[in-house]
Amino acid sequence: MKRIFVCLVLIISIQLFSQNIEPIHVLSDSVWQVVGIPRFSQGLVYWINISVSSQGIPYVAYTDLDDSFIPNVLKYENNIWENVGTPGFVPLVLDINLALNQSDQPYVAFEELINDTLKVSVMNFNGTNWEYCGPRGFSPGSASDVKIAFDQTGTPYVAYYNKHQVWKASVMKFNGIDWEFVGNQGISESMIMHLDFAFSPSNEPYIAYHDEAYGTRESVMKFDGNNWSYVGPPGFSTSSTGGTSLAFNQIGQPYVAFNDATFGWNGTVMMFNGNEWIYIGQPGFTNTGSYNVSLAFGPENEPYVAFGGDFTQRESVMKFNGTNWIYKGNPAFSPSAANLSEIAFSPSGQPYVAFRDYLDYSGKITVMNYDIYTNKTTLHTPPFIIYPNPVRSRMIIEMPNKTSKLSKVSFITLTGQYLFDNELNDCKTLIDIESLPNGMYILSISTDDEVFLQKIVKE
């Protein structure tokens, strides 16, 4: 795998095109890098999940559509992605969802086909094999969008909506022998979609969803030990939502992220302040028509979102700094277009993202993490010189010592658009950028075994 280094340069002036947009913040002392190898699944994947153990080991679960919808769980250890148990431990599953208990034991909840009905099952890995947790197919009828979470005692819970209750939401927990309902069956008022499920720091189960009873707007409910009730008003979003993601800050305030129809299906985040749901930053802040938005909290109690888009939108991560949503590292950092994003943090606070990677339209899974260079003196001196910078029309890339061979240079906008790639065969190369609009760009330069990133100003 190529190593990636960042060259720090002094930026004299920055002009962001002629659009009226807020400047993009790029953290130049760190980069997003691929964990292991990119696109490591056998084929096209769906229902991607990622979780990081207390030892900092990332786990992923997904369904492989090119391999008869079989489930796969892998972990990254000893510099390789390895299977957790046997791949395809169930013949055909949908909506697989992964969680690790307090002992880092992996559990998966999913729908499997039993007598022509997609019912919910849960399995855990016992160190050697995958085994069922309670009876197989315990939901009363066809189910969809199953999610799994653990309370503070380590008891597994699942949330889903099912045909038996006219596609209303239900939550069940495992009592050690069987699965039992938490409150009533069918707790939502009507059919729901885009369900997410999580426990608050005070150990209360919450569900968030797109609510058909309220014009497909967003609703959140919680269980107080006796009954399910709405958190704030039901249907609190301004219009239809999709891709719901639910998370809590350290003091227990619930946040939801979703694709917001009011703002062109861009990502929006809202928080319940004890009285009402309020926007966190500007609604629709992703500005890309994001495919889905995954929400998680970083170690400094800041909300982060990961998102991709359609067949042209690359993966990005943003965080809220108390005032604005800003990019974490470079925007659009994935190798190609991405969607089905999931974000998770290691115990040390390092963010990981898993997504479906559309390089060559493969739709395979790729995982990347944010590599923070805490000691900048360990960085290699770049084996090249770029001048002039800032540049007006033409710039030169030169390899003075001629010990490495430049292979490719790419110009990238701050929104992640690749403007052009040039193959480099000489130790001194002239690049003409006179036609580019003024502003700041990211220059990616590849050598035989490394990739360097440098900011360039066109003026």
TORMI-979878 format. One record per residue (C-alpha): y, z, x; residue in one letter; residue number from 1. Coordinates in nm, 3 decimals. Layout:
residues N
NODE,py,pz,px,aa,i
NODE,Y,Z,X,A,NUM
...
end
This chain:
residues 459
NODE,py,pz,px,aa,i
NODE,0.000,0.000,0.000,M,1
NODE,0.342,-0.089,0.133,K,2
NODE,0.569,0.197,0.226,R,3
NODE,0.914,0.195,0.070,I,4
NODE,1.229,0.311,0.242,F,5
NODE,1.589,0.329,0.132,V,6
NODE,1.885,0.228,0.347,C,7
NODE,2.202,0.420,0.270,L,8
NODE,2.528,0.231,0.295,V,9
NODE,2.890,0.329,0.227,L,10
NODE,3.012,0.153,-0.084,I,11
NODE,3.383,0.075,-0.056,I,12
NODE,3.435,-0.050,-0.409,S,13
NODE,3.220,-0.108,-0.712,I,14
NODE,3.298,-0.353,-0.989,Q,15
NODE,3.041,-0.391,-1.267,L,16
NODE,3.078,-0.746,-1.391,F,17
NODE,3.333,-0.811,-1.663,S,18
NODE,3.153,-0.622,-1.941,Q,19
NODE,3.293,-0.303,-2.086,N,20
NODE,3.003,-0.079,-1.991,I,21
NODE,2.972,0.261,-1.833,E,22
NODE,2.890,0.250,-1.458,P,23
NODE,2.523,0.298,-1.384,I,24
NODE,2.434,0.590,-1.159,H,25
NODE,2.172,0.511,-0.896,V,26
NODE,2.024,0.782,-0.675,L,27
NODE,1.982,0.615,-0.340,S,28
NODE,1.786,0.882,-0.152,D,29
NODE,1.463,0.827,-0.341,S,30
NODE,1.259,0.554,-0.504,V,31
NODE,0.998,0.490,-0.768,W,32
NODE,0.668,0.396,-0.609,Q,33
NODE,0.326,0.290,-0.734,V,34
NODE,0.061,0.563,-0.736,V,35
NODE,-0.250,0.414,-0.582,G,36
NODE,-0.273,0.048,-0.673,I,37
NODE,-0.093,-0.124,-0.961,P,38
NODE,-0.283,-0.255,-1.265,R,39
NODE,-0.599,-0.061,-1.186,F,40
NODE,-0.765,-0.091,-1.529,S,41
NODE,-1.030,-0.354,-1.596,Q,42
NODE,-0.820,-0.533,-1.855,G,43
NODE,-0.558,-0.504,-2.128,L,44
NODE,-0.501,-0.141,-2.227,V,45
NODE,-0.368,0.047,-2.525,Y,46
NODE,-0.299,0.412,-2.619,W,47
NODE,-0.187,0.519,-2.271,I,48
NODE,-0.155,0.890,-2.187,N,49
NODE,-0.069,1.078,-1.869,I,50
NODE,-0.088,1.447,-1.782,S,51
NODE,-0.050,1.627,-1.448,V,52
NODE,-0.266,1.927,-1.358,S,53
NODE,-0.144,2.258,-1.220,S,54
NODE,-0.257,2.129,-0.878,Q,55
NODE,-0.037,1.819,-0.911,G,56
NODE,-0.323,1.578,-0.985,I,57
NODE,-0.226,1.307,-1.237,P,58
NODE,-0.477,1.214,-1.510,Y,59
NODE,-0.458,0.912,-1.735,V,60
NODE,-0.648,0.812,-2.047,A,61
NODE,-0.646,0.477,-2.222,Y,62
NODE,-0.854,0.236,-2.426,T,63
NODE,-0.959,-0.089,-2.260,D,64
NODE,-0.921,-0.367,-2.515,L,65
NODE,-1.082,-0.623,-2.285,D,66
NODE,-1.392,-0.406,-2.256,D,67
NODE,-1.488,-0.351,-2.621,S,68
NODE,-1.229,-0.074,-2.684,F,69
NODE,-1.408,0.175,-2.460,I,70
NODE,-1.220,0.491,-2.351,P,71
NODE,-1.141,0.564,-1.987,N,72
NODE,-1.014,0.880,-1.820,V,73
NODE,-0.919,0.870,-1.451,L,74
NODE,-0.753,1.102,-1.203,K,75
NODE,-0.569,1.025,-0.879,Y,76
NODE,-0.719,1.228,-0.597,E,77
NODE,-0.775,1.158,-0.228,N,78
NODE,-0.553,0.851,-0.254,N,79
NODE,-0.770,0.677,-0.510,I,80
NODE,-0.799,0.648,-0.886,W,81
NODE,-1.146,0.775,-0.977,E,82
NODE,-1.328,0.801,-1.308,N,83
NODE,-1.359,1.137,-1.477,V,84
NODE,-1.716,1.117,-1.598,G,85
NODE,-1.868,0.790,-1.710,T,86
NODE,-1.632,0.513,-1.827,P,87
NODE,-1.689,0.425,-2.190,G,88
NODE,-1.841,0.764,-2.276,F,89
NODE,-1.799,0.666,-2.644,V,90
NODE,-1.874,0.307,-2.755,P,91
NODE,-1.548,0.229,-2.940,L,92
NODE,-1.237,0.441,-2.989,V,93
NODE,-0.880,0.408,-3.111,L,94
NODE,-0.572,0.628,-3.062,D,95
NODE,-0.705,0.821,-2.763,I,96
NODE,-0.488,1.118,-2.667,N,97
NODE,-0.523,1.333,-2.352,L,98
NODE,-0.437,1.697,-2.280,A,99
NODE,-0.534,1.948,-2.010,L,100
NODE,-0.601,2.309,-2.103,N,101
NODE,-0.482,2.608,-1.900,Q,102
NODE,-0.781,2.566,-1.665,S,103
NODE,-0.698,2.196,-1.611,D,104
NODE,-1.004,2.093,-1.811,Q,105
NODE,-0.938,1.750,-1.967,P,106
NODE,-0.975,1.704,-2.342,Y,107
NODE,-0.940,1.383,-2.539,V,108
NODE,-0.893,1.336,-2.912,A,109
NODE,-0.955,0.997,-3.069,F,110
NODE,-1.079,0.808,-3.371,E,111
NODE,-1.431,0.670,-3.348,E,112
NODE,-1.623,0.451,-3.589,L,113
NODE,-1.876,0.653,-3.789,I,114
NODE,-2.045,0.480,-4.084,N,115
NODE,-1.764,0.224,-4.099,D,116
NODE,-1.499,0.498,-4.108,T,117
NODE,-1.260,0.586,-3.823,L,118
NODE,-1.289,0.965,-3.801,K,119
NODE,-1.137,1.213,-3.557,V,120
NODE,-1.346,1.354,-3.273,S,121
NODE,-1.258,1.569,-2.972,V,122
NODE,-1.443,1.577,-2.639,M,123
NODE,-1.395,1.777,-2.319,N,124
NODE,-1.519,1.718,-1.967,F,125
NODE,-1.748,2.000,-1.849,N,126
NODE,-1.735,1.901,-1.483,G,127
NODE,-2.025,1.658,-1.511,T,128
NODE,-2.023,1.495,-1.853,N,129
NODE,-1.809,1.448,-2.160,W,130
NODE,-1.927,1.661,-2.454,E,131
NODE,-1.810,1.702,-2.812,Y,132
NODE,-1.588,1.995,-2.901,C,133
NODE,-1.725,2.093,-3.242,G,134
NODE,-1.884,1.838,-3.473,P,135
NODE,-1.837,1.467,-3.419,R,136
NODE,-1.608,1.294,-3.670,G,137
NODE,-1.478,1.611,-3.836,F,138
NODE,-1.182,1.463,-4.026,S,139
NODE,-1.238,1.411,-4.402,P,140
NODE,-1.197,1.034,-4.408,G,141
NODE,-1.028,0.762,-4.203,S,142
NODE,-0.759,0.891,-3.970,A,143
NODE,-0.485,0.749,-3.749,S,144
NODE,-0.242,0.848,-3.472,D,145
NODE,-0.438,1.154,-3.357,V,146
NODE,-0.267,1.395,-3.113,K,147
NODE,-0.407,1.699,-2.931,I,148
NODE,-0.230,2.010,-2.798,A,149
NODE,-0.321,2.365,-2.693,F,150
NODE,-0.165,2.690,-2.808,D,151
NODE,-0.096,2.968,-2.561,Q,152
NODE,-0.448,3.112,-2.602,T,153
NODE,-0.605,2.780,-2.504,G,154
NODE,-0.718,2.689,-2.856,T,155
NODE,-0.719,2.312,-2.912,P,156
NODE,-0.534,2.173,-3.215,Y,157
NODE,-0.516,1.816,-3.345,V,158
NODE,-0.264,1.645,-3.571,A,159
NODE,-0.317,1.314,-3.751,Y,160
NODE,-0.265,1.139,-4.081,Y,161
NODE,-0.556,1.017,-4.290,N,162
NODE,-0.653,0.798,-4.580,K,163
NODE,-0.822,1.089,-4.758,H,164
NODE,-0.475,1.239,-4.814,Q,165
NODE,-0.294,0.908,-4.880,V,166
NODE,-0.198,0.894,-4.509,W,167
NODE,-0.020,1.230,-4.516,K,168
NODE,-0.009,1.452,-4.206,A,169
NODE,-0.271,1.719,-4.141,S,170
NODE,-0.325,1.967,-3.856,V,171
NODE,-0.657,2.128,-3.761,M,172
NODE,-0.767,2.378,-3.495,K,173
NODE,-1.102,2.459,-3.333,F,174
NODE,-1.233,2.806,-3.418,N,175
NODE,-1.509,2.802,-3.157,G,176
NODE,-1.766,2.645,-3.390,I,177
NODE,-1.591,2.406,-3.625,D,178
NODE,-1.251,2.255,-3.699,W,179
NODE,-1.039,2.416,-3.973,E,180
NODE,-0.710,2.318,-4.134,F,181
NODE,-0.385,2.484,-4.027,V,182
NODE,-0.219,2.546,-4.362,G,183
NODE,-0.295,2.290,-4.629,N,184
NODE,-0.428,1.939,-4.591,Q,185
NODE,-0.169,1.665,-4.638,G,186
NODE,0.134,1.874,-4.543,I,187
NODE,0.389,1.591,-4.550,S,188
NODE,0.534,1.479,-4.882,E,189
NODE,0.418,1.120,-4.848,S,190
NODE,0.269,0.870,-4.607,M,191
NODE,0.386,0.903,-4.246,I,192
NODE,0.369,0.703,-3.922,M,193
NODE,0.461,0.749,-3.553,H,194
NODE,0.336,1.107,-3.534,L,195
NODE,0.384,1.343,-3.241,D,196
NODE,0.266,1.702,-3.204,F,197
NODE,0.359,1.990,-2.971,A,198
NODE,0.378,2.368,-2.945,F,199
NODE,0.709,2.547,-2.899,S,200
NODE,0.752,2.810,-2.625,P,201
NODE,0.712,3.070,-2.903,S,202
NODE,0.365,2.922,-2.980,N,203
NODE,0.453,2.755,-3.310,E,204
NODE,0.300,2.412,-3.383,P,205
NODE,0.549,2.135,-3.467,Y,206
NODE,0.499,1.781,-3.590,I,207
NODE,0.756,1.498,-3.585,A,208
NODE,0.715,1.168,-3.765,Y,209
NODE,0.860,0.863,-3.939,H,210
NODE,0.872,0.979,-4.303,D,211
NODE,0.803,0.733,-4.586,E,212
NODE,0.924,0.992,-4.839,A,213
NODE,1.274,0.969,-4.691,Y,214
NODE,1.325,0.599,-4.634,G,215
NODE,1.117,0.589,-4.311,T,216
NODE,1.367,0.821,-4.142,R,217
NODE,1.272,1.101,-3.902,E,218
NODE,1.142,1.442,-4.013,S,219
NODE,1.015,1.749,-3.826,V,220
NODE,0.801,2.034,-3.961,M,221
NODE,0.668,2.359,-3.813,K,222
NODE,0.403,2.617,-3.908,F,223
NODE,0.519,2.980,-3.923,D,224
NODE,0.170,3.131,-3.949,G,225
NODE,0.149,3.089,-4.325,N,226
NODE,0.323,2.770,-4.432,N,227
NODE,0.458,2.440,-4.307,W,228
NODE,0.831,2.393,-4.355,S,229
NODE,1.098,2.143,-4.252,Y,230
NODE,1.305,2.202,-3.942,V,231
NODE,1.649,2.114,-4.067,G,232
NODE,1.676,1.856,-4.346,P,233
NODE,1.395,1.604,-4.388,P,234
NODE,1.482,1.244,-4.309,G,235
NODE,1.769,1.351,-4.079,F,236
NODE,1.804,1.025,-3.881,S,237
NODE,2.053,0.768,-4.007,T,238
NODE,1.788,0.501,-4.068,S,239
NODE,1.430,0.400,-3.989,S,240
NODE,1.265,0.526,-3.672,T,241
NODE,0.965,0.438,-3.459,G,242
NODE,0.787,0.558,-3.148,G,243
NODE,0.852,0.931,-3.206,T,244
NODE,0.827,1.168,-2.908,S,245
NODE,0.865,1.547,-2.943,L,246
NODE,0.944,1.806,-2.671,A,247
NODE,1.105,2.147,-2.626,F,248
NODE,1.358,2.281,-2.378,N,249
NODE,1.302,2.613,-2.205,Q,250
NODE,1.470,2.817,-2.479,I,251
NODE,1.259,2.657,-2.751,G,252
NODE,1.499,2.407,-2.905,Q,253
NODE,1.311,2.103,-3.037,P,254
NODE,1.415,1.753,-2.927,Y,255
NODE,1.293,1.422,-3.064,V,256
NODE,1.329,1.076,-2.913,A,257
NODE,1.272,0.763,-3.116,F,258
NODE,1.355,0.397,-3.153,N,259
NODE,1.655,0.386,-3.383,D,260
NODE,1.696,0.099,-3.631,A,261
NODE,2.067,0.178,-3.668,T,262
NODE,2.120,0.088,-3.304,F,263
NODE,1.901,-0.218,-3.267,G,264
NODE,1.583,-0.012,-3.215,W,265
NODE,1.724,0.130,-2.892,N,266
NODE,1.632,0.481,-2.787,G,267
NODE,1.804,0.783,-2.944,T,268
NODE,1.751,1.155,-2.874,V,269
NODE,1.839,1.436,-3.115,M,270
NODE,1.815,1.815,-3.090,M,271
NODE,1.797,2.088,-3.355,F,272
NODE,2.064,2.348,-3.272,N,273
NODE,1.947,2.602,-3.529,G,274
NODE,2.154,2.455,-3.812,N,275
NODE,2.138,2.077,-3.787,E,276
NODE,2.007,1.785,-3.585,W,277
NODE,2.266,1.657,-3.339,I,278
NODE,2.275,1.362,-3.101,Y,279
NODE,2.218,1.420,-2.732,I,280
NODE,2.460,1.181,-2.571,G,281
NODE,2.523,0.845,-2.732,Q,282
NODE,2.269,0.722,-2.987,P,283
NODE,2.097,0.399,-2.893,G,284
NODE,2.174,0.462,-2.525,F,285
NODE,1.886,0.260,-2.378,T,286
NODE,2.067,-0.066,-2.465,N,287
NODE,1.754,-0.275,-2.420,T,288
NODE,1.567,-0.280,-2.750,G,289
NODE,1.313,-0.041,-2.594,S,290
NODE,0.953,-0.074,-2.712,Y,291
NODE,0.892,0.299,-2.720,N,292
NODE,1.061,0.607,-2.579,V,293
NODE,0.867,0.894,-2.419,S,294
NODE,1.043,1.232,-2.387,L,295
NODE,0.979,1.522,-2.148,A,296
NODE,1.178,1.801,-1.981,F,297
NODE,1.230,1.819,-1.607,G,298
NODE,1.223,2.133,-1.393,P,299
NODE,1.596,2.193,-1.437,E,300
NODE,1.561,2.189,-1.817,N,301
NODE,1.710,1.840,-1.849,E,302
NODE,1.559,1.592,-2.097,P,303
NODE,1.416,1.272,-1.951,Y,304
NODE,1.307,0.956,-2.130,V,305
NODE,1.089,0.671,-2.007,A,306
NODE,1.093,0.334,-2.177,F,307
NODE,1.004,-0.029,-2.136,G,308
NODE,1.053,-0.313,-2.378,G,309
NODE,0.918,-0.650,-2.474,D,310
NODE,0.770,-0.912,-2.240,F,311
NODE,1.092,-0.919,-2.034,T,312
NODE,1.200,-0.553,-2.011,Q,313
NODE,1.094,-0.350,-1.707,R,314
NODE,1.030,0.024,-1.699,E,315
NODE,1.324,0.264,-1.666,S,316
NODE,1.372,0.641,-1.671,V,317
NODE,1.692,0.818,-1.772,M,318
NODE,1.794,1.183,-1.786,K,319
NODE,2.072,1.365,-1.968,F,320
NODE,2.305,1.543,-1.725,N,321
NODE,2.490,1.742,-1.992,G,322
NODE,2.740,1.466,-2.061,T,323
NODE,2.575,1.125,-2.028,N,324
NODE,2.239,0.960,-1.999,W,325
NODE,2.201,0.837,-1.640,I,326
NODE,1.925,0.649,-1.464,Y,327
NODE,1.677,0.837,-1.251,K,328
NODE,1.659,0.613,-0.950,G,329
NODE,1.698,0.241,-0.994,N,330
NODE,1.677,0.105,-1.348,P,331
NODE,1.403,-0.144,-1.432,A,332
NODE,1.189,-0.034,-1.136,F,333
NODE,0.846,-0.153,-1.253,S,334
NODE,0.679,-0.457,-1.093,P,335
NODE,0.718,-0.652,-1.418,S,336
NODE,0.778,-0.609,-1.790,A,337
NODE,0.635,-0.283,-1.927,A,338
NODE,0.574,-0.096,-2.250,N,339
NODE,0.366,0.189,-2.401,L,340
NODE,0.548,0.422,-2.160,S,341
NODE,0.447,0.786,-2.106,E,342
NODE,0.625,1.037,-1.881,I,343
NODE,0.498,1.368,-1.740,A,344
NODE,0.604,1.609,-1.466,F,345
NODE,0.405,1.769,-1.188,S,346
NODE,0.441,2.146,-1.133,P,347
NODE,0.676,2.068,-0.842,S,348
NODE,0.901,1.870,-1.078,G,349
NODE,0.805,1.519,-0.970,Q,350
NODE,0.817,1.273,-1.262,P,351
NODE,0.528,1.033,-1.324,Y,352
NODE,0.527,0.739,-1.562,V,353
NODE,0.229,0.541,-1.690,A,354
NODE,0.279,0.211,-1.868,F,355
NODE,0.125,-0.120,-1.961,R,356
NODE,0.218,-0.364,-1.684,D,357
NODE,0.268,-0.727,-1.784,Y,358
NODE,0.262,-0.885,-1.439,L,359
NODE,0.085,-1.220,-1.502,D,360
NODE,0.061,-1.101,-1.866,Y,361
NODE,-0.235,-0.882,-1.773,S,362
NODE,-0.131,-0.576,-1.976,G,363
NODE,-0.315,-0.344,-1.736,K,364
NODE,-0.214,0.014,-1.662,I,365
NODE,0.016,0.108,-1.374,T,366
NODE,0.134,0.457,-1.274,V,367
NODE,0.448,0.524,-1.070,M,368
NODE,0.618,0.840,-0.949,N,369
NODE,0.960,0.928,-0.817,Y,370
NODE,0.940,0.994,-0.445,D,371
NODE,1.216,1.223,-0.325,I,372
NODE,1.313,1.208,0.042,Y,373
NODE,1.415,1.565,0.114,T,374
NODE,1.449,1.501,0.486,N,375
NODE,1.644,1.180,0.535,K,376
NODE,1.612,1.199,0.915,T,377
NODE,1.246,1.098,0.882,T,378
NODE,1.341,0.755,0.745,L,379
NODE,1.276,0.456,0.963,H,380
NODE,1.573,0.272,1.105,T,381
NODE,1.576,-0.063,0.922,P,382
NODE,1.439,-0.341,1.144,P,383
NODE,1.717,-0.573,1.028,F,384
NODE,2.096,-0.605,1.010,I,385
NODE,2.282,-0.728,0.702,I,386
NODE,2.637,-0.849,0.741,Y,387
NODE,2.899,-0.868,0.611,P,388
NODE,2.876,-0.596,0.345,N,389
NODE,3.082,-0.614,0.123,P,390
NODE,3.032,-0.990,0.112,V,391
NODE,3.236,-1.268,-0.049,R,392
NODE,3.010,-1.572,-0.034,S,393
NODE,2.752,-1.580,0.247,R,394
NODE,2.561,-1.306,0.421,M,395
NODE,2.320,-1.297,0.714,I,396
NODE,1.995,-1.105,0.741,I,397
NODE,1.897,-1.068,1.105,E,398
NODE,1.599,-0.910,1.282,M,399
NODE,1.737,-0.825,1.630,P,400
NODE,1.417,-0.696,1.790,N,401
NODE,1.190,-0.958,1.629,K,402
NODE,0.905,-0.708,1.614,T,403
NODE,0.853,-0.749,1.239,S,404
NODE,0.851,-1.055,1.023,K,405
NODE,1.063,-1.070,0.710,L,406
NODE,0.862,-1.216,0.426,S,407
NODE,1.083,-1.203,0.117,K,408
NODE,1.428,-1.102,-0.003,V,409
NODE,1.510,-1.034,-0.370,S,410
NODE,1.848,-0.985,-0.538,F,411
NODE,1.835,-0.744,-0.832,I,412
NODE,2.109,-0.639,-1.074,T,413
NODE,2.165,-0.274,-1.164,L,414
NODE,2.004,-0.346,-1.502,T,415
NODE,1.688,-0.456,-1.326,G,416
NODE,1.720,-0.832,-1.364,Q,417
NODE,1.570,-1.026,-1.075,Y,418
NODE,1.820,-1.299,-0.991,L,419
NODE,1.622,-1.480,-0.725,F,420
NODE,1.357,-1.440,-0.457,D,421
NODE,1.371,-1.614,-0.119,N,422
NODE,1.086,-1.649,0.125,E,423
NODE,1.205,-1.563,0.476,L,424
NODE,1.045,-1.729,0.775,N,425
NODE,1.315,-1.690,1.040,D,426
NODE,1.449,-1.389,1.225,C,427
NODE,1.802,-1.486,1.119,K,428
NODE,1.861,-1.611,0.766,T,429
NODE,2.176,-1.719,0.584,L,430
NODE,2.193,-1.628,0.215,I,431
NODE,2.450,-1.793,-0.014,D,432
NODE,2.556,-1.567,-0.305,I,433
NODE,2.893,-1.727,-0.381,E,434
NODE,2.785,-1.808,-0.737,S,435
NODE,2.703,-1.446,-0.824,L,436
NODE,2.955,-1.239,-1.023,P,437
NODE,3.135,-0.966,-0.832,N,438
NODE,2.970,-0.627,-0.839,G,439
NODE,2.697,-0.416,-0.686,M,440
NODE,2.339,-0.539,-0.639,Y,441
NODE,2.015,-0.405,-0.500,I,442
NODE,1.873,-0.610,-0.215,L,443
NODE,1.496,-0.572,-0.170,S,444
NODE,1.366,-0.687,0.167,I,445
NODE,0.995,-0.703,0.244,S,446
NODE,0.844,-0.703,0.592,T,447
NODE,0.476,-0.723,0.680,D,448
NODE,0.399,-0.372,0.558,D,449
NODE,0.719,-0.215,0.424,E,450
NODE,0.982,-0.265,0.156,V,451
NODE,1.348,-0.170,0.216,F,452
NODE,1.614,-0.131,-0.053,L,453
NODE,1.985,-0.165,0.023,Q,454
NODE,2.296,-0.172,-0.190,K,455
NODE,2.510,-0.483,-0.154,I,456
NODE,2.864,-0.532,-0.286,V,457
NODE,2.979,-0.882,-0.383,K,458
NODE,3.358,-0.897,-0.401,E,459
end
